[in-house]
Amino acid sequence: MIAERLAGTLPPYRVRLDRDDISRFADAIGAPEAVHRNAGTAREAGFRDVVAPPTYLFGLDLDHGAVFGLLARAGADPAACLHVEQEFSYLSPACAGDTLVFSPRFEVAPLPDRGTTQFIARHTAVAQTDGTPVAVLRQLVAVRTGSESGRVA
């Protein structure tokens, strides 16, 4: 079972948040608040620098955490993987200039398999380098296996 092959803690990785990347991401998702683009406005609002929109950390985790590569190495066809849901719990703001430590783990999702579909949960704790918690990210992925994998519904 793919989920059981993936289950466990993965090596942590670090990402330094870039002001321009945060601003581009805010533009892409239509976040209108100036705190995502203007450092002066962000500081006036009490942030250290431009603050990342909530879904920004999830995008970093997908990109830097190589989720689809890990699924492929465990035997899943990335074309047969479907993002089912995501959930975020934010504990402190993530701002440009921060270096964050992402600590991911996969676990077998507490859902029954449905025919050729398995469910895999990914949890990622995000913290400042001093250990201050920033966020907990959760993702649920459906993986089609067997003769149905890779077919478009």
Buried (B, 14 or more C-beta within 10 A) or exposed (E): BBBEBBBEEBEEBEBEBBBEBBBEBBEEEEBEEBBBBBBEBBBEEEBBBBBBBBBBBBBBBBEEBBBBEBBBEBEBBEEBBEEBEBEBEBEEBBBBEBEBBBBBBBBBBEBEBEEBBBBBBBBBBBBBEEEEEBBBBBBBBBBBBEEEBEEEE
